[in-house]
């Protein structure tokens, strides 16, 4: 479904892409590249899934970045408290962060 929509959108003019964005409640306040417009349209289809797990779709540069971040989130959610502490140590983060991660 996402692929079919992408193929259709790829054939649209820049103005038509902007119209699609507006129809989804996405308004551009500055000049956006064609690639960014396509990303925003695709992101609008995936938005709920990503936002439900805390991924800020609109602030990312690509759907690949959102997908990679979702994979990292999944890996973090599956960590034991000990693994969480190790990850925090490796990243130089305070150990207190593992309390909220382990509480899930």
Backbone bond lengths (Angstrom), bond angles and torsions (degrees), N, CA, C in turn:
res aa  C-N    CA-C-N  psi(-1)  N-CA   C-N-CA  omega(-1)  CA-C   N-CA-C  phi
1 X - - - 1.441 - - 1.531 111.09 -
2 X 1.351 116.24 -45.30 1.471 120.07 178.32 1.522 110.37 -65.03
3 X 1.330 116.31 -38.24 1.463 120.14 -179.02 1.522 110.94 -65.90
4 X 1.315 117.31 -43.11 1.466 120.52 178.95 1.525 110.78 -62.53
5 X 1.317 116.08 -43.77 1.468 119.60 178.49 1.520 110.21 -61.93
6 X 1.328 116.90 -40.34 1.468 121.23 -179.95 1.516 111.30 -62.03
7 X 1.322 116.39 -40.37 1.469 120.53 179.93 1.524 109.98 -64.23
8 X 1.315 116.53 -42.79 1.469 120.39 178.47 1.521 109.89 -63.41
9 X 1.328 116.84 -49.66 1.459 120.54 -178.00 1.521 112.19 -62.04
10 X 1.330 117.23 -35.13 1.469 120.53 -179.74 1.526 111.29 -61.99
11 X 1.327 116.96 -26.49 1.456 120.63 179.98 1.515 114.61 -88.90
12 X 1.318 117.41 -4.38 1.462 120.94 -178.20 1.527 112.22 -84.61
13 X 1.310 114.83 153.75 1.469 120.11 174.60 1.523 109.09 -71.48
14 X 1.316 115.92 166.00 1.458 121.05 178.54 1.528 110.81 -60.16
15 X 1.325 116.34 -39.84 1.462 120.54 179.31 1.528 110.80 -65.05
16 X 1.333 116.68 -40.28 1.463 120.62 179.03 1.530 110.75 -66.53
17 X 1.337 116.36 -35.82 1.467 119.81 176.29 1.528 110.15 -63.41
18 X 1.323 116.07 -42.32 1.466 120.09 178.28 1.528 110.80 -62.89
19 X 1.334 116.58 -38.74 1.467 120.48 177.02 1.533 110.30 -62.66
20 X 1.330 117.14 -44.19 1.470 121.40 177.14 1.525 110.84 -58.97
21 X 1.322 115.36 -43.36 1.467 119.53 179.17 1.531 110.81 -61.88
22 X 1.327 116.41 -46.31 1.474 120.30 179.88 1.525 110.85 -61.43
23 X 1.339 116.54 -37.77 1.470 119.57 -179.95 1.526 111.57 -65.67
24 X 1.321 116.53 -18.88 1.465 121.92 177.78 1.531 111.58 -100.23
25 X 1.349 115.72 8.21 1.460 119.67 178.21 1.514 113.77 80.28
26 X 1.330 116.89 19.42 1.466 121.43 179.83 1.523 107.59 -109.28
27 X 1.319 115.59 115.26 1.460 121.09 -177.83 1.520 109.36 -112.94
28 X 1.311 115.61 131.68 1.462 121.47 -178.60 1.515 109.00 -91.27
29 X 1.325 116.11 128.33 1.460 119.16 -178.89 1.522 112.64 -102.82
30 X 1.316 116.74 0.93 1.465 120.15 175.64 1.523 108.84 -153.41
31 X 1.302 116.41 178.49 1.456 120.97 -177.86 1.529 109.60 -68.02
32 X 1.307 115.63 125.77 1.463 121.66 178.66 1.526 108.40 -117.93
33 X 1.321 116.04 145.02 1.457 119.55 176.80 1.525 109.34 -72.58
34 X 1.305 115.62 160.42 1.466 121.30 176.98 1.530 110.16 -58.17
35 X 1.328 115.81 -42.68 1.460 120.53 -179.83 1.534 110.59 -61.51
36 X 1.323 116.95 -40.67 1.466 120.58 179.15 1.531 110.64 -66.09
37 X 1.328 116.91 -38.64 1.465 120.19 177.62 1.527 110.38 -62.62
38 X 1.335 116.42 -43.81 1.467 120.17 177.81 1.522 110.62 -62.03
39 X 1.338 116.13 -41.77 1.464 120.18 177.63 1.524 110.65 -59.82
40 X 1.316 116.94 -46.31 1.464 120.33 -178.15 1.529 111.82 -62.47
41 X 1.335 116.49 -37.09 1.463 119.43 177.16 1.525 110.85 -65.97
42 X 1.320 116.28 -47.01 1.468 119.18 178.18 1.520 111.09 -62.73
43 X 1.307 115.60 -42.64 1.464 120.09 -179.92 1.523 110.76 -61.56
44 X 1.335 116.74 -34.32 1.465 119.25 179.71 1.524 110.85 -63.74
45 X 1.324 117.12 -29.03 1.467 120.61 177.66 1.520 111.28 -76.27
46 X 1.326 117.02 -31.15 1.471 121.68 -177.11 1.525 112.34 -99.64
47 X 1.305 117.00 -7.41 1.460 123.61 -170.61 1.526 113.80 -48.46
48 X 1.314 118.40 -51.66 1.463 120.45 -173.87 1.522 110.98 -60.80
49 X 1.311 117.15 -44.31 1.467 120.46 -179.62 1.521 110.18 -60.43
50 X 1.329 116.60 -47.82 1.460 120.35 -178.84 1.529 111.69 -68.61
51 X 1.319 117.29 -44.17 1.468 119.78 -178.16 1.523 111.98 -66.27
52 X 1.332 117.21 -31.59 1.465 120.24 178.15 1.525 112.25 -62.26
53 X 1.331 116.85 -24.53 1.469 119.17 178.18 1.527 111.87 -104.82
54 X 1.341 116.25 9.77 1.460 120.29 172.56 1.516 116.38 90.47
55 X 1.320 118.06 16.27 1.467 120.60 -179.41 1.530 109.28 -90.54
56 X 1.341 117.25 123.32 1.470 121.83 -178.58 1.531 111.45 -80.53
57 X 1.315 116.98 78.99 1.461 123.25 -172.75 1.524 112.77 -51.91
58 X 1.317 117.72 -45.57 1.467 120.96 -175.19 1.521 113.48 -64.73
59 X 1.318 117.47 -22.59 1.465 119.94 -177.83 1.524 112.66 -92.36
60 X 1.318 117.69 -4.08 1.461 120.88 -179.64 1.521 110.13 -93.16
61 X 1.320 115.85 160.56 1.460 120.40 -176.08 1.523 114.00 -91.82
62 X 1.337 117.09 -16.37 1.461 118.90 -177.98 1.520 110.65 -156.11
63 X 1.326 114.72 162.20 1.461 119.26 174.74 1.519 110.32 -70.16
64 X 1.337 116.48 -28.77 1.463 119.70 175.80 1.520 110.01 -61.23
65 X 1.326 116.57 -40.26 1.467 120.32 178.19 1.525 110.18 -64.43
66 X 1.325 117.04 -40.93 1.465 120.53 178.15 1.524 110.37 -64.75
67 X 1.316 116.40 -41.54 1.466 120.81 179.24 1.521 111.47 -64.69
68 X 1.328 116.66 -43.71 1.470 120.25 178.07 1.521 110.94 -62.85
69 X 1.319 115.93 -41.38 1.461 120.14 179.09 1.532 110.44 -64.34
70 X 1.329 117.21 -38.61 1.469 120.74 177.16 1.527 110.49 -62.20
71 X 1.335 116.96 -38.37 1.467 120.64 177.66 1.526 110.92 -65.46
72 X 1.327 116.56 -40.97 1.468 120.34 178.07 1.525 109.63 -63.96
73 X 1.337 116.86 -44.61 1.466 120.49 178.62 1.526 110.63 -57.62
74 X 1.332 115.91 -44.29 1.467 120.13 -179.07 1.531 110.39 -61.90
75 X 1.337 115.59 -44.18 1.468 120.11 179.43 1.526 110.41 -61.98
76 X 1.325 116.52 -42.92 1.467 120.56 179.25 1.531 111.75 -63.97
77 X 1.332 116.21 -40.09 1.465 120.03 179.83 1.523 112.53 -64.74
78 X 1.332 116.76 -27.36 1.465 120.93 -178.14 1.529 113.25 -87.65
79 X 1.327 116.80 -5.42 1.469 120.48 -177.67 1.523 111.66 -72.46
80 X 1.315 113.79 144.98 1.465 119.89 171.47 1.530 107.54 -75.62
81 X 1.338 117.71 165.83 1.470 119.39 176.74 1.536 112.19 -57.00
82 X 1.323 116.87 -37.09 1.472 119.86 179.05 1.528 110.82 -65.66
83 X 1.331 116.19 -43.31 1.465 119.89 178.24 1.529 110.54 -64.48
84 X 1.326 116.35 -38.06 1.470 120.29 178.09 1.524 111.08 -62.00
85 X 1.331 115.93 -43.07 1.471 119.49 178.24 1.526 110.28 -62.74
86 X 1.325 117.17 -41.51 1.464 120.88 178.06 1.517 112.01 -62.86
87 X 1.327 116.39 -41.30 1.465 121.01 178.33 1.526 110.52 -64.49
88 X 1.331 116.84 -43.04 1.469 120.50 177.48 1.526 110.46 -60.73
89 X 1.321 116.22 -43.85 1.466 120.15 179.69 1.522 110.38 -62.55
90 X 1.329 117.11 -43.13 1.468 121.20 -179.48 1.526 111.60 -63.29
91 X 1.319 116.23 -32.72 1.468 120.73 -179.52 1.522 113.13 -90.90
92 X 1.331 116.39 -3.84 1.459 120.06 -178.84 1.518 113.07 73.87
93 X 1.330 116.73 26.51 1.462 121.63 -179.26 1.522 110.34 -96.40
94 X 1.326 117.47 155.75 1.466 120.27 178.56 1.528 111.17 -62.71
95 X 1.313 116.30 141.89 1.461 121.90 179.71 1.528 112.06 -63.00
96 X 1.330 117.72 -23.87 1.462 121.29 -179.15 1.525 111.96 -60.28
97 X 1.325 117.18 -22.96 1.461 120.10 -179.77 1.520 111.68 -64.05
98 X 1.326 117.31 -24.18 1.463 119.95 -178.59 1.516 111.79 -71.57
99 X 1.315 118.48 -20.74 1.465 121.02 179.01 1.520 109.86 -61.74
100 X 1.350 117.07 -48.02 1.461 119.33 -179.51 1.519 111.13 -70.94
101 X 1.337 118.29 -33.44 1.458 120.67 179.09 1.518 110.72 -67.99
102 X 1.325 117.12 -40.78 1.453 120.73 -178.95 1.513 113.29 -74.85
103 X 1.318 117.51 -16.82 1.460 121.29 -177.02 1.520 112.99 -78.70
104 X 1.320 117.41 -11.31 1.470 120.43 -176.45 1.481 112.36 -67.24
